[in-house]
Amino acid sequence: MRCISVYTNNFELFSDIYEQIIATPLQENEETEVEGITVSDSGEAPEHYLEKMKARPDVVVMKVKDRDITILQHGKVFEIFIPAKEKVVH
């Protein structure tokens, strides 16, 4: 699964820029800004990382069911997990 990290704890702002983040073409370990928020492609995340994070009580888990995307929020970061089969529109 590809992981995109979004460095903000503002859910409303994250929601406003989510589609723009998904559409931003990034290479692995590349960082950019979207609406003043730092976004980076953290590369491939192992499945066990996602499962471990979901089990933590301080992590909020959100699902985008029609695209099989999982979003975790913890601390001041959102992590977007996109399955390898998901095609990101550029």
C-alpha positions in Angstrom: 0.0 0.0 0.0 1.2 3.5 -0.9 1.2 5.9 2.1 0.8 9.7 1.7 1.4 11.7 4.9 -0.4 15.0 5.4 1.0 17.1 8.2 -1.9 18.8 9.9 -4.3 18.1 12.7 -7.1 20.3 11.1 -9.7 17.8 9.9 -11.7 20.5 8.1 -8.7 21.7 6.1 -7.7 18.1 5.4 -11.2 17.4 4.0 -11.1 20.5 1.9 -7.8 19.5 0.2 -8.1 15.7 0.2 -9.0 15.3 -3.5 -6.2 17.7 -4.5 -3.8 15.6 -2.4 -4.9 12.4 -4.0 -4.5 14.0 -7.5 -1.0 15.4 -6.8 1.6 13.2 -8.5 4.4 12.5 -6.1 7.4 10.2 -6.3 8.4 8.1 -3.3 9.9 10.3 -0.5 8.9 13.4 -2.4 7.5 16.3 -0.4 5.3 19.2 -1.6 2.8 21.7 -0.2 -0.9 21.8 -0.9 -2.7 24.9 0.4 0.2 25.5 2.8 0.1 22.0 4.2 3.1 19.7 3.9 2.3 16.5 2.0 4.8 13.7 1.4 4.7 10.3 -0.3 6.1 8.0 2.3 6.3 5.1 -0.1 5.1 1.6 0.4 3.8 0.7 3.9 3.6 -2.9 5.0 0.1 -4.3 5.8 1.2 -5.0 9.4 1.9 -1.3 10.0 -1.7 -0.4 9.0 -3.1 -3.1 11.2 -0.9 -2.1 14.2 -1.9 1.6 13.9 -5.7 0.7 13.6 -5.4 -1.1 16.9 -4.1 2.0 18.8 -6.6 3.9 20.9 -5.2 7.3 19.9 -5.7 6.7 16.1 -8.8 7.7 14.2 -9.6 5.3 11.3 -11.6 6.4 8.2 -12.4 4.5 5.1 -13.2 5.6 1.6 -15.1 2.5 0.7 -15.7 3.1 -3.0 -11.9 3.4 -3.5 -10.7 1.1 -0.8 -8.6 3.9 0.8 -7.9 4.0 4.5 -7.1 7.2 6.3 -5.5 7.3 9.7 -5.3 10.4 11.9 -3.0 10.5 14.9 -1.3 13.5 16.5 -0.7 16.1 13.9 -0.7 13.8 10.8 -3.1 12.1 8.5 -1.9 9.1 6.7 -3.7 8.1 3.5 -3.2 4.4 2.5 -3.9 3.7 -1.2 -3.9 0.0 -2.4 -1.4 -0.7 -5.2 -4.3 -1.4 -7.6 -5.8 2.0 -7.1 -5.1 4.3 -10.0 -4.3 7.9 -8.9 -5.6 10.4 -11.5 -2.9 12.8 -12.6 
